[in-house]
């Protein structure tokens, strides 16, 4: 192994001073993320990276992690809603946003990554976030009722069992809190009025995973929900909409202490003033503007203005002016001008003082129909006369490429990552990284080839969150998806009609319950925390859905009858399978070379279901049994 080569030839040695702005041009493809990763790794300062769209945030985060695995990345996520939407962002997104905001003010290194669309949102005041954040530590004395009231005022929801950030539960001397920004909930064990232990636990198994000495509790929402916050909202609402509050459900819900869906777009009404992201950034931060950032900001503002014009005539739900919710790009730029600013560019500008030894990455397509499918790669190697790193999208794709290149002069050696390849002597390497673009470095002479350069740009399938066992069509993700009088199905009680939410006091604890009406007017109250027990009614005619009777075995009979039908179908399928197993059919032989050529020439990325179907078909064709 050799020492890592000097990459100063592609990284600007001296960053601009505070108040200065420079352009880094001549950075093509992924080379700009190599340059940024090297700068952030070698200079102990925080960086703010502004990208032109929300989709790029995850992709660039992966690129930076590949080029510098130890680099601290702080992603400030978007709400992932349209302007003036009537839907609220997911609580885990709000949790991550608040955690990031509370962290970035004190950063000494690492990179804050966000999109320009997210950066233009007006935010909760920094002072309010600091004031509403508090800490707990072992040995600290707390008043149980006062602590519960403080959590409620901070936007935390009282439930029977915590499962998501922003929830708490009280059971005797135990208090469970899922702090915003935390990965796991916390169990507070009280001895009288003193904190005896603070234990982190798994919300699914309820098993303790460790103990901590102290913990920070952030507010659960980006706006206050205490009486003072509600009073400020009411005052500001009347000031902005002088004649539009008496019949507004938004105004009435907030007045009653509720947080209606889409309330985030009224955030300025809860605070006397708002901040923008620049107000949270440390004074020694280096701001990196990706190319085309101003064009992206203008397009975003245009789309916001169009949404405003389409929705501003709804007198039952008046909306704030765009300037109250979003900042102009010039305002953001002006607020950052006291910091060191760098503008990235993929074009070469002769007047720029920062020059980088990179060239435009080229496509080197593998042509399966050619006599020599790898002729483009060989020509590329002869021209560059340097080292080459192939990047596969996944471990499975890496193995396919290794098999494809096995007998070639450029057969690569497997490396764990970029740093391992730089420190090795082998000329050809391969690693796993889903980069969108490759890179061509002049000194040291090095080429990075991605799968899109080899096989053409494929449609990307994003990784999705793990799904539960229940069908995604039937599970109710959010109460806002339900309309009053919609038929729903409870796992244990059958079909009823959803009547909305109702606050009930049980054992001196106020909780929100889902109200469901069954036959003969019987009512069932389900804690909001048990939402997973309820699913949509999937019958053909929701208007005439049959309601079941509580206290009878009607639902149990229906389930038992359905189970009997399932068993009958299963027995029939087993019989068919047994007959099929006794017969012999034709077993096809797969031509691996021809099949691999076909796969590599296919211009799209298969979905998970498509890949499984292809594997099943191939297996069936090679199976001697029909």
C-alpha positions in Angstrom: 0.0 0.0 0.0 1.2 3.5 -0.8 0.4 6.8 0.9 -2.6 8.7 -0.5 -1.7 10.9 -3.5 -1.8 14.6 -3.1 -5.2 15.9 -4.4 -4.4 19.6 -4.0 -4.3 19.9 -7.7 -8.1 19.6 -7.8 -8.8 21.4 -4.6 -8.4 25.1 -4.1 -5.7 25.4 -1.4 -7.0 28.7 0.0 -10.7 29.2 0.7 -12.1 32.7 0.4 -12.1 34.9 3.4 -15.4 36.0 5.1 -17.1 38.6 3.0 -15.4 37.3 -0.2 -17.0 35.4 -3.1 -15.1 33.3 -5.6 -16.0 31.0 -8.5 -14.6 27.4 -8.7 -14.9 26.6 -12.4 -13.7 23.8 -14.5 -15.2 21.2 -12.1 -16.9 18.6 -14.3 -19.1 15.7 -13.3 -18.4 14.3 -9.8 -15.1 16.2 -9.5 -16.8 19.1 -7.8 -17.9 16.8 -5.0 -14.3 15.4 -4.8 -13.1 19.0 -4.5 -15.7 19.9 -1.8 -15.0 16.6 0.2 -11.3 17.3 0.2 -11.8 21.0 1.2 -14.1 20.0 4.1 -11.8 17.2 5.2 -8.7 19.4 5.3 -10.2 22.7 6.6 -11.8 22.5 10.0 -14.7 24.8 9.2 -18.4 24.2 8.7 -19.7 24.3 5.1 -23.2 25.1 3.8 -24.0 23.4 0.4 -27.1 24.8 -1.5 -28.3 22.5 -4.3 -30.8 23.4 -7.1 -33.4 20.8 -6.2 -34.7 18.5 -3.5 -33.8 15.3 -5.4 -30.2 16.2 -5.5 -29.8 16.4 -1.7 -29.8 12.6 -1.2 -27.7 11.9 -4.3 -25.0 14.5 -3.4 -25.0 13.3 0.2 -24.2 9.8 -1.1 -21.5 11.2 -3.4 -19.8 13.1 -0.6 -20.0 10.1 1.8 -18.3 8.0 -0.9 -15.4 10.4 -1.4 -15.0 11.2 2.3 -16.6 8.5 4.5 -15.7 10.2 7.8 -17.1 13.6 6.8 -20.0 14.8 9.0 -23.0 15.5 6.9 -26.1 17.4 8.2 -29.0 17.2 5.9 -31.7 19.9 6.4 -34.8 18.2 4.9 -37.6 19.8 3.0 -41.2 19.5 4.3 -41.9 17.5 1.1 -45.2 19.3 0.6 -46.4 21.8 -2.0 -46.7 25.4 -1.1 -50.0 26.0 0.8 -50.7 22.3 0.9 -53.5 21.1 3.2 -51.3 18.3 4.4 -48.7 18.5 7.2 -45.2 17.0 6.8 -44.5 13.7 8.4 -43.4 13.9 12.0 -40.1 12.2 11.4 -39.3 15.0 8.8 -40.2 17.7 11.4 -38.1 15.9 13.9 -35.1 15.8 11.6 -35.5 19.5 10.7 -35.6 20.6 14.4 -32.7 18.4 15.3 -30.6 19.9 12.4 -31.5 23.5 13.3 -30.5 22.9 16.9 -27.2 21.4 15.8 -25.9 23.6 13.0 -25.5 26.8 15.0 -22.6 25.2 17.0 -20.9 23.3 14.2 -17.1 23.5 13.9 -16.8 21.3 10.8 -18.8 19.1 8.4 -21.3 20.1 5.7 -24.9 21.2 6.0 -26.7 20.1 2.8 -30.1 21.4 1.7 -31.9 22.6 -1.5 -32.5 26.2 -2.4 -36.2 25.6 -2.2 -35.8 24.5 1.5 -33.4 27.4 2.3 -36.0 30.0 1.1 -38.6 28.9 3.6 -39.0 31.3 6.5 -38.2 29.4 9.8 -39.0 29.5 13.4 -36.9 32.1 15.4 -33.6 30.8 16.6 -34.2 32.4 20.0 -37.5 30.6 20.4 -35.9 27.2 19.6 -33.2 27.8 22.2 -35.7 29.0 24.8 -38.1 26.0 24.4 -35.3 23.4 24.4 -34.4 21.9 27.8 -32.3 19.1 29.3 -33.0 16.3 31.7 -30.3 14.5 33.8 -30.1 11.8 36.4 -30.7 13.2 39.9 -32.7 16.2 38.6 -35.9 16.9 40.4 -39.0 17.5 38.3 -42.7 18.0 39.1 -44.6 15.3 37.2 -47.7 17.3 36.3 -45.5 20.3 35.4 -43.3 18.2 33.2 -46.4 16.7 31.4 -47.7 20.2 30.9 -44.4 21.4 29.5 -44.3 18.5 27.1 -47.9 19.3 25.9 -47.0 23.0 25.5 -44.0 21.9 23.4 -46.2 20.1 21.0 -45.8 16.5 22.3 -48.8 14.2 22.1 -49.9 12.1 25.1 -50.4 8.5 24.0 -50.8 5.1 25.6 -47.5 3.8 24.1 -44.9 5.9 22.3 -43.9 4.9 18.8 -42.8 8.1 17.0 -40.9 11.3 17.8 -43.1 13.9 19.5 -45.0 11.5 21.7 -45.0 10.8 25.5 -46.8 8.3 27.8 -47.2 8.2 31.6 -47.6 5.0 33.6 -47.2 5.5 37.3 -43.6 6.4 38.1 -42.5 5.8 34.6 -42.6 8.4 31.9 -41.8 7.5 28.3 -40.8 10.3 25.9 -39.7 10.0 22.3 -37.6 13.2 22.0 -37.6 15.0 18.6 -34.3 14.3 16.8 -33.7 11.0 18.7 -33.6 7.6 17.1 -35.1 5.8 20.1 -37.5 6.8 22.9 -36.4 7.5 26.5 -37.8 6.0 29.7 -37.7 8.2 32.7 -37.8 6.3 36.0 -38.8 8.6 38.9 -38.1 8.1 42.5 -40.6 10.4 44.1 -39.9 13.6 42.2 -36.3 12.8 41.3 -35.1 11.2 38.1 -33.6 7.9 39.1 -32.6 6.6 35.7 -32.8 7.6 32.0 -33.0 4.5 29.8 -33.1 4.3 26.0 -35.5 1.5 24.8 -36.9 -0.1 21.7 -40.5 1.1 21.1 -41.5 -2.2 19.5 -40.0 -4.7 22.0 -40.0 -2.3 25.0 -36.6 -3.6 25.9 -33.9 -1.3 27.3 -30.9 -0.8 25.0 -28.8 1.4 27.2 -28.7 4.2 29.8 -27.8 7.8 29.5 -26.9 10.5 32.0 -28.7 13.3 30.3 -30.9 14.1 27.3 -32.0 17.2 25.4 -35.7 17.7 24.7 -36.5 19.8 21.6 -40.0 21.1 20.8 -42.1 18.7 18.8 -43.3 21.3 16.3 -41.9 24.4 14.5 -44.5 26.6 16.2 -45.7 27.1 19.8 -48.8 25.3 20.9 -49.1 26.9 24.4 -51.6 29.6 25.3 -49.1 32.4 24.5 -48.5 31.0 21.0 -52.3 30.6 20.4 -52.9 34.2 21.5 -50.2 35.4 19.1 -51.7 33.3 16.3 -55.2 34.8 16.9 -53.9 38.3 17.0 -51.8 37.9 13.8 -54.7 36.1 12.0 -57.1 39.0 12.7 -54.4 41.4 11.6 -53.8 39.6 8.2 -57.4 38.4 7.6 -59.6 41.1 9.2 -62.8 39.6 8.0 -61.9 36.0 7.5 -61.6 34.3 10.9 -65.1 33.7 12.2 -65.9 31.0 9.7 -62.4 29.6 9.4 -61.9 26.0 10.7 -58.1 26.8 10.9 -58.7 29.7 13.3 -61.2 27.7 15.3 -59.0 24.6 15.6 -55.9 26.5 16.7 -58.1 28.5 19.2 -59.1 25.1 20.7 -55.5 23.9 21.0 -55.5 21.7 17.9 -53.0 21.6 15.1 -55.0 21.2 11.8 -53.4 19.7 8.7 -51.4 22.2 6.7 -50.9 24.6 9.7 -47.2 24.8 8.9 -48.0 27.3 6.1 -49.3 29.7 8.8 -46.1 29.5 10.9 -45.4 33.2 10.7 -48.6 33.9 12.6 -47.3 32.1 15.7 -44.1 34.2 16.0 -43.6 37.9 16.2 -40.8 37.5 13.6 -39.3 34.7 11.6 -35.7 33.7 10.7 -34.2 32.2 7.5 -31.6 29.5 7.3 -28.8 32.1 7.2 -29.6 33.1 10.8 -28.7 29.7 12.0 -25.3 29.4 10.2 -22.1 29.8 12.2 -20.2 33.0 11.3 -17.1 31.1 10.0 -19.2 28.9 7.7 -18.2 28.6 4.0 -21.2 28.7 1.7 -21.2 26.7 -1.5 -23.7 27.6 -4.2 -24.1 24.8 -6.8 -24.4 25.9 -10.4 -27.8 27.1 -11.8 -28.9 27.8 -8.2 -30.4 31.2 -9.0 -32.4 29.8 -12.0 -33.7 27.0 -9.7 -34.7 29.7 -7.1 -36.6 31.7 -9.7 -38.5 28.6 -11.0 -39.4 27.8 -7.4 -40.7 31.3 -6.7 -42.7 31.2 -10.0 -44.4 27.9 -8.9 -45.2 29.3 -5.5 -46.8 32.4 -7.0 -48.9 30.2 -9.3 -50.1 28.2 -6.2 -50.9 31.4 -4.4 -53.0 32.8 -7.3 -54.9 29.5 -7.5 -55.7 29.2 -3.8 -55.9 32.8 -2.5 -59.7 33.2 -3.3 -60.8 30.5 -0.8 -62.4 32.7 1.9 -62.9 29.7 4.2 -59.2 29.0 4.2 -57.3 32.3 3.5 -53.6 32.0 2.9 -50.6 34.2 3.7 -48.8 36.2 1.0 -45.8 34.4 -0.5 -43.4 37.0 1.0 -44.6 36.1 4.5 -43.7 32.4 4.0 -40.8 32.5 1.5 -37.7 34.7 1.2 -36.5 36.0 -2.1 -33.2 34.6 -3.4 -31.7 38.1 -3.2 -32.6 38.3 0.5 -30.9 34.9 1.2 -27.9 35.9 -0.8 -27.6 39.3 1.0 -27.9 37.6 4.4 -25.0 35.3 3.5 -22.7 38.0 2.0 -20.7 38.4 5.2 -19.6 34.8 4.9 -17.1 33.2 2.6 -19.0 32.2 -0.6 -18.0 29.8 -3.4 -20.0 29.5 -6.6 -19.5 26.1 -8.4 -19.4 26.0 -12.2 -19.1 23.2 -14.7 -17.8 25.5 -17.4 -14.4 27.1 -17.7 -14.1 30.8 -17.2 -10.9 32.4 -18.2 -11.3 35.2 -15.7 -11.7 32.9 -12.7 -8.7 32.7 -10.3 -9.5 29.1 -9.3 -8.5 26.5 -11.9 -9.0 22.8 -11.5 -7.3 20.0 -13.4 -10.4 18.1 -14.5 -12.0 17.5 -17.9 -15.6 16.5 -18.9 -16.3 12.8 -18.2 -17.1 10.9 -21.4 -19.4 8.0 -22.1 -17.7 4.7 -22.9 -20.7 2.5 -23.9 -20.5 -1.3 -23.7 -22.0 -2.4 -27.1 -23.1 -6.0 -26.7 -23.8 -6.3 -30.5 -20.3 -5.3 -31.5 -17.5 -7.7 -32.3 -15.6 -6.1 -29.4 -18.1 -4.9 -26.9 -15.4 -3.1 -24.8 -13.7 -1.2 -27.6 -14.8 2.2 -26.2 -13.3 1.4 -22.8 -10.0 0.3 -24.4 -9.8 3.5 -26.5 -10.5 5.5 -23.3 -7.7 3.7 -21.4 -5.2 4.3 -24.2 -6.0 8.0 -24.3 -5.9 8.6 -20.6 -2.9 6.4 -19.7 -3.8 6.4 -16.0 -5.8 4.6 -13.3 -9.4 3.6 -13.6 -12.1 3.1 -11.0 -15.4 1.4 -12.1 -18.5 2.2 -9.9 -21.3 -0.3 -9.6 -24.8 0.7 -8.3 -25.0 -2.2 -5.9 -23.2 -5.3 -4.7 -25.2 -7.4 -7.1 -24.2 -5.1 -10.0 -20.6 -5.2 -8.9 -20.6 -9.0 -9.2 -22.2 -8.8 -12.6 -19.5 -6.3 -13.8 -16.7 -8.5 -12.4 -18.1 -11.4 -14.3 -18.4 -9.3 -17.4 -14.8 -7.9 -17.2 -13.2 -11.1 -16.0 -11.1 -11.9 -19.1 -10.3 -8.3 -20.1 -7.0 -6.5 -19.7 -8.8 -4.0 -17.5 -10.2 -6.7 -15.1 -10.6 -4.7 -11.9 -9.7 -5.4 -8.3 -12.4 -4.9 -5.7 -12.0 -2.0 -3.3 -14.1 -1.0 -0.3 -14.2 2.7 -1.4 -12.5 5.7 -2.9 -9.9 6.2 -0.2 -8.8 2.5 -0.4 -8.4 2.8 -4.2 -6.3 6.0 -3.9 -4.0 4.3 -1.4 -3.5 1.2 -3.5 -1.1 0.4 -6.5 -3.5 -1.5 -8.7 -4.3 0.3 -11.9 -7.9 -0.9 -12.3 -10.4 -1.1 -9.5 -14.1 -1.4 -8.8 -16.2 -0.2 -5.9 -19.9 0.2 -5.0 -21.4 3.7 -5.2 -24.5 5.0 -7.0 -23.0 8.1 -8.5 -24.9 9.9 -11.2 -21.8 11.3 -12.9 -18.2 10.1 -13.3 -15.0 12.2 -13.1 -11.8 12.7 -15.1 -8.8 14.1 -13.1 -5.7 15.3 -14.9 -3.2 15.1 -12.1 -3.1 12.5 -10.7 -4.4 11.0 -14.0 -7.5 9.1 -12.8 -10.8 8.2 -14.3 -14.1 7.3 -12.6 -16.6 5.4 -14.7 -20.2 5.0 -13.5 -22.7 2.5 -14.8 -24.6 5.3 -16.7 -21.4 5.9 -18.7 -21.1 2.3 -19.5 -24.7 1.3 -20.2 -26.6 4.5 -20.6 -28.7 6.5 -18.1 -31.1 4.2 -16.4 -34.3 5.2 -14.6 -33.5 5.2 -10.9 -35.7 3.5 -8.4 -35.5 5.3 -5.1 -35.0 3.3 -1.9 -38.3 3.3 0.0 -38.9 3.1 3.6 -39.6 -0.3 5.0 -43.2 -1.2 4.6 -45.3 -3.0 7.1 -47.0 -6.3 6.6 -50.4 -4.6 6.0 -51.2 -3.7 2.4 -50.3 -0.1 1.7 -53.6 0.4 0.0 -55.6 -0.4 3.2 -53.5 1.0 6.0 -54.4 4.6 7.1 -51.2 6.5 7.3 -52.7 9.8 8.5 -56.0 10.8 10.0 -56.2 13.6 7.4 -56.8 10.8 4.8 -60.1 9.9 6.4 -63.4 11.7 5.8 -66.2 11.7 8.3 -68.7 8.9 7.7 -66.0 6.9 5.7 -66.3 3.2 6.3 -63.4 1.6 8.1 -62.5 -1.9 9.3 -61.2 -2.6 12.8 -59.2 -5.8 13.2 -61.3 -7.0 16.1 -64.7 -5.4 15.7 -65.4 -5.3 12.0 -66.8 -2.6 9.7 -68.0 0.8 11.1 -68.1 4.4 10.1 -65.4 7.0 11.1 -66.9 9.9 13.0 -63.7 12.0 13.7 -61.6 12.6 16.7 -62.7 13.2 20.3 -60.7 14.2 23.4 -61.6 12.0 26.4 -60.2 12.0 30.0 -59.4 8.5 31.2 -57.7 8.1 34.6 -56.8 11.8 34.8 -55.1 11.6 31.4 -56.5 13.4 28.4 -56.1 11.5 25.1 -57.4 11.8 21.6 -59.6 8.9 20.5 -60.8 7.8 17.1 -64.6 7.6 17.2 -66.2 4.8 15.1 -70.0 4.2 14.9 -71.4 0.7 14.5 -74.9 -0.7 13.8 -77.7 0.7 16.0 -75.6 3.8 16.9 -73.1 1.9 19.1 -69.8 3.9 19.5 -66.2 2.6 19.8 -63.3 4.8 20.9 -59.9 3.8 19.7 -56.7 5.6 21.0 -54.8 7.4 18.3 -51.8 5.3 19.1 -53.7 2.2 17.9 -54.3 3.6 14.4 -52.6 0.5 13.0 -55.6 -1.6 14.0 -57.8 0.3 11.6 -57.8 0.0 7.8 -59.8 1.3 4.9 -62.9 -0.5 3.8 -62.0 -2.0 0.4 -65.5 -3.2 -0.7 -67.0 -2.2 -4.0 -69.5 0.3 -2.7 -68.3 2.3 0.4 -71.7 4.2 0.5 -73.5 1.0 1.3 -70.9 -0.7 3.4 -72.5 -3.2 5.9 -72.1 -2.1 9.5 -71.4 -4.8 12.1 -73.0 -5.0 15.5 -70.9 -4.6 18.6 -71.2 -7.3 21.3 -72.1 -10.1 18.8 -70.2 -12.7 16.9 -71.2 -11.3 13.5 -67.6 -10.1 12.7 -66.1 -13.3 14.0 -68.4 -15.4 11.9 -67.5 -13.4 8.8 -63.8 -13.9 9.5 -64.3 -17.6 10.2 -66.2 -18.0 6.9 -63.5 -16.2 5.0 -60.9 -18.4 6.7 -62.7 -21.5 5.5 -62.8 -20.3 1.9 -59.1 -19.6 2.1 -58.4 -23.1 3.3 -60.6 -24.5 0.5 -58.6 -22.6 -2.1 -55.3 -23.6 -0.4 -56.3 -27.3 -0.6 -57.2 -26.9 -4.3 -53.8 -25.3 -5.0 -52.0 -28.0 -3.1 -53.7 -30.7 -5.2 -52.8 -28.9 -8.4 -49.2 -28.5 -7.3 -49.0 -32.2 -6.4 -50.2 -33.3 -9.8 -47.8 -30.9 -11.4 -44.9 -32.3 -9.4 -45.5 -35.8 -10.8 -45.2 -34.7 -14.4 -42.0 -34.0 -16.3 -41.5 -31.1 -18.8 -38.8 -29.6 -20.9 -35.8 -28.0 -19.1 -34.4 -25.0 -21.1 -30.7 -24.3 -21.0 -29.9 -20.6 -20.5 -27.1 -19.1 -22.7 -25.4 -17.0 -20.0 -23.4 -14.9 -22.5 -26.4 -14.1 -24.7 -28.6 -13.3 -21.6 -25.9 -11.0 -20.0 -25.6 -9.1 -23.3 -29.3 -8.6 -23.4 -29.4 -7.5 -19.7 -26.6 -4.9 -20.2 -28.2 -3.5 -23.3 -31.5 -3.0 -21.5 -31.8 0.8 -21.0 -33.9 0.8 -17.8 -33.4 -0.2 -14.2 -35.9 -3.0 -13.2 -38.1 -2.5 -10.2 -37.9 -4.9 -7.3 -41.1 -6.7 -8.5 -39.9 -6.9 -12.1 -36.5 -8.3 -11.0 -38.3 -11.0 -8.9 -40.6 -11.9 -11.8 -37.6 -12.3 -14.2 -35.8 -14.5 -11.7 -38.9 -16.6 -11.2 -39.4 -17.0 -15.0 -35.8 -18.1 -15.5 -36.1 -20.6 -12.7 -39.3 -22.1 -14.1 -37.8 -22.4 -17.6 -34.8 -24.4 -16.2 -37.0 -26.5 -14.0 -37.8 -30.0 -15.5 -41.2 -29.8 -13.7 -44.0 -27.8 -15.5 
